[in-house]
Amino acid sequence: MTQSEPDLSAPLATAKAQLATAVGILGYDDGLHAMLATPRREINVAIPLRRDDGSTTLFTGYRVQHNISRGPGKGGVRYAPSVDIDEVRALAMLMTWKCAVVELPYGGAKGGIAIDPREFSSRELERVTRRYTSEIMPMIGPERDILAPDIGTNEQTMAWVMDTYSVNRGFTIPGVATGKPLAVGGSLGRATATSRGVVHATRAALADAGATLAEVSVAIQGFGKVGSHAARFFAEAGATVRAVTDQYGGVQADGGLDMPALLDHVATTGSVVDFPGGDPITNEALLALDVDVLVPAAVEGVLDADTAAQVKARWVVEGANGPTTIEGDRVLAERGIVVVPDILANAGGVVVSYFEWVQANQAYWWTEQEIEERLEHRMMTSYASVAEVARADGLSLRDAALVISVRRVAQAHQIRGLYP
Ligand code: GLU
């Protein structure tokens, strides 16, 4: 989340406009376009919560399966005040393309609850999660739709999802959710997978221009599950992490932030704000900072026409889902800024979710090294295919990634044929 208020009503419009561009390039007809644009199934559920003080509060939850032509639905569950059906629809659509571009045998899905998790105790969040899981039970499962963490949820949330689902079915079913704790069938490397993937994608994009991580400066918006580990991996790879922000504010240091000290500060205070090793910076100023690589790793819509016009970075690597609006994308393209799109750049998380699901289904666990190597390989080969289409067809990396993924989904749909 940012201090300036991003336009959270727009993610669905952005996702639909991106799809329309890809459909235009692919020359698909209106019927196929409508099928690709429309969620296959969606549910909204009422979630009454008995508060710790005995009162009752009602929340609304959602689960959207955007497409299941290539396999079960797959995607996270978001707990945030911004969550509404259109945001979930947009994020579900992005999951469809994300899974397709990195060739996972999944469709795309997303869930969420309109709740600010910071205002509730852990016991209250457990009750909310269990009720939500129980309400969406008919739609989910290892062969139907597999949940994962997203903003406002974590591995404990996934343990509650898995337990609620399993208790109701009468036996342990770890494959219903990924991003679980290791003790209940989680995978090594999952917690850091999105961030590692962001760094692999950045390395690949830099290599296309003959540059390396060791030569570049980086600014990262968002210091949560994605941004904090990415900052660490960038620093470990020799990049100068010049600024980071979280929902409360940020910190910058021209010579680079001392990452171990910053991570200690965050572990103690819960925020990057007031880190003594740098000067304060706002979320907005971070987007306009004079760095080589900008990583928006927070929420949707932060790079619009205005903020994109201020970007000085040469590369924007989208750690968040949907951080760039259509107008923002146009401005960045006009200014020659390379955008590594969300569906590719942040796919590392769902890639290792897939590894976790495969391991759970086989009840056979891989080593951390196997996971890291397979993740890196998948990110690098996916980037290479996208960059190849971009070069051959004169497209942006986003349009190339969308063309590849939309084509894969459409092919699955057409080969399966229409029933009845
Ligand atoms: N929430 C993450 C995303 O947006 C991970 C999804 C998953 O692992 O299923 O990609």
Residues whose N, C-alpha, C, O or C-beta is under 5 A from the ligand:
A	BS01	LIG	K74 G75 G76 I146 A148 P149 D150 N346 G349 V350 S353
